[in-house]
């Protein structure tokens, strides 16, 4: 079951979701020694990550990773790692960061390397994803080369290489199964176009055409956080 939480605006969404994710992480750390959080890239999650940095958390016991990575080095303007550094870590948080980028490797070569390093941190305690108006989440793009393998609900793969239609670089991404198995999964979206796209996604029966709804439907505990502006 996917619940919906509506916020008055993007700033309220950032604060509210940050408080919820922080409480989830505290609960995870009450049960075990370490917790893992996956966060989305792009520009929309920046305010949420900055708000999360201000939460009182035992950051050295928390590992943070991107849900996916554009295949570009960390100093590149389109790097998700760079965005997470600028919005979360540079604002005072000090988690252990789990990078996806591997210098000198192609996405296909890097995927098994990243998967081996990441496996001890699974399942995710908390995962926050974003969504495009094309109904993609992470780097699970409709029409993407490698999408069927990345979306396999019975698959054991952790990381998948994928080429997105029209994207300037290839990507690697957590697979749909790994996103969906997170103890807590949140979708962060802003604006009426994203709300309409989400409604369309839930009306689409083909998972390969609407990856976001497939991930949310499979999730153990999913919630959508939306603001109109």
Order of alpha helices (4+ residues) and beta strands (2+ residues): beta-alpha-beta-alpha-beta-beta-alpha-beta-alpha-beta-alpha-beta-beta-alpha-beta-alpha-alpha-beta
